[in-house]
Amino acid sequence: MAEPLVRMERISKSYGSVQALKDVTFTVAEREIVGLLGDNGAGKSTLIKILSGAVPASSGEIWFRGRKLEIRGTQDAIAAGIETIYQDSALVPQLSIARNLFLGREPLTGPAFLNRMDKATMNRVAGELLARVGITKRIPPTTPISSLSGGERQSVAIARAMYFDSDLIILDEPTNNLGVAETQGVLRFVRNARDSGHSCIFIAHNIHHVFQVVDRIVVLRRGEVVADAIDPKRTSIEEVERVITGLDEEAAA
Amino acid sequence: MSVRIGVEATGGEAAGPAPPSLLRRLTARPELGPFLLLVAELAVFGAINPQFLSPQNIGNVLTFTVELGLIALPMTLLMTSGEFDLSVGSVFGFSAVLMWTLFNTEVLSLPAAFLVALLVAAAIGLANGLFVTKLKIPSFLVTLGMLLVVRGTALFITDGFPQRTWKSSGEWIATVLVGDFYIGPLRVYMSLFWFVLAALLLGYVLTQTKAGNWIQASGGNPAAARARGVDVERTKIALFMLTSVMAALAGIISSIRTSAANPNSGMGYELEVIAMVVIGGTALMGGRGTIIGTVLGVFILRTMRNGIVLIGVPGLAYNIFIGAIILGMMSLHSWLDRRHQAGG
């Protein structure tokens, strides 16, 4: 079997006396879209936060392209090629679209000591990307994020992942609060990402959205993996719902 | 870096709104209100008392204004990053006292004492920053505590008496910092030059540089900034240090100009400086800052102080006007913000 793009091995995480994750092993292959499902408190967000460097694991290892990865912070994850699009888009409301897009990786122009941002490039690229992610309305890239709708904000976050060409894109509830057209735009983006060689982890409460795009579904329940190879083409939504809620085990008992 | 993933448009609105008109863009700027207020002040005071616009009075106003301005400028950056510093007034008083004590007791030459005073101020800023970022104590409490420590130290080492500063004449550093010259009938101090330089430099940092982007992001949404790899803590610590050093510089300049290093000087400046910054349009809670607005805010308050005296209003009534200006300007900024966010 080919080496997976990412392999999280025996990951555990405790918050005080609460064990959020117990010995979770989770993999994503190259060019694979994995749907990560689970009820509230199942541990999805914790697992993603560990992979994106937002919180450290209590124990366990992360392997990326066959190499052990030490993720001490978000910068390490970003440098390794892991981009996360959070539920709240993680944007700065007062900053412009272009400034948000390049935040943390601003291109510079002129002598290094001047620390001067290349605003012309930032605005030009931001304008092009906005059209590509589906904002066809004429919004200047200098518009502050606070003036945008929820869908437009999500599109900006997606545009960022596209531009920086990350190997693994984690989408944490990307379709929340989005209209129908905007949701379809996000789903189309995920499919295109796979077609152009990227891998994605897709987390969403709406199972219908997950079924539309993913290759494989992993289900977490109370901090443990209870299913990690559900094929959405051969499984019904109702069956997956039973796995998520634990009704499948009750029926078997 | 390249764009590899192609995504087609989802077919939203084909034609968008026209770009905003010049008037609309102008009214969206937080500096417009302060600018109009300053113009109104100059017009009213100048009309009532022609002495107000005399070169002598302008020179007087500029002299003290720029000293407070030297603190307000870095405070703008600090507040944009979501923090503020109440210890600047005490650092203003303490640094001058420290420098002159070291010099008068012949421990150090004046330039060396100047350098030590700035380094100690940087250490005070570093302590403020570490308390705020590492121990997660709000800057209000940290800098209030630091205000008392620094002011107390200044009073303790001087027994409450001012330090002699008359020996500064002839020292090159005194000339560089606060030497005076005439432009026609207008007497100008070197401190004006330092203020203009600081305004240009910090304005450039805030609007044009990567550091400026990080400062705004740190105040606007620290969690998002961290997620993008921005070192929010280091950014804030650097700004606490800059603010403290600039407050020390202002205090030293003031002590040389007035020939007095009083351990009590700078008392209450912290609130006046913060008022100058917010009047100019910088958000108290961070995320948005404007150096141009702060320059306007500095002049609004100092012009008001000078103007009401010249038109015969008792100086004791000064605070009434300042309070009214703060309330009026805050209402205006809040209204503009809501209007802007509603897309109106």
Interface residues (C-beta under 8 A of the other chain):
Chain A: S52 A54 G73 T74 Q75 I78 T84 Y86 S89 A90 L91 V92 P93 Q94 L95 R99 F102 L103 G104 R105 E106 L108 L114 N115 R116 M117 K119 E128 L129 A131 R132 V133 G134 I135 T136 K137 R138 I139 P140 P144 S146 S147 M162 Y163 F164 D165 A181 E182 Q184 G185 R188 F189 N192 A193 S196 G197 H198
Chain B: M1 S2 V3 R4 I5 G6 V7 E8 A9 T10 G11 G12 E13 A14 A15 G16 P17 P19 V205 Q208 T209 K210 A211 G212 N213 W214 Q216 A217 G219 G220 N221 A223 A224 A225 R226 A227 R228 G229 V230 A283 G287 R288 H340 Q341 G343
